[in-house]
Amino acid sequence: MSTLKKNKRIKRAAVLELYGDLKPGRGNQKVERGKAKYLGGNGRKTTGITKRVYRKNLKKIQVLENGAVVRRRIPVSLIRSGGIVKPVAKDPFALPDAN
């Protein structure tokens, strides 16, 4: 096995550790008809089941990683929870400190 593949796997493992798995989940979408028994009906009947994909809510932002600024696709839930560090932008019109 080449070193290139090994380095790539190590980098991928580090990203997975930081941000988790970003792959979409899988499940079913169920369509039903009828009235529930507790509401006086005959019960709900399934008329169709379709496979579907549950995608993560990803946003492409700049992130501070190991002292370097990189662009990554991050789940919004991770951004809101404060699990990532954004780079601090310098104010372009700020005057330098007169110390």
Buried (B, 14 or more C-beta within 10 A) or exposed (E): EEEEEEEEEEEEEEEEEBBBEBEEEEEEEEEEEEEEEEEEEEEEEEEEEEEEEEEBEBEEBEBEBEEEEEEBEBBEEBBEEEEBEEEEEEEEEEEEEEE
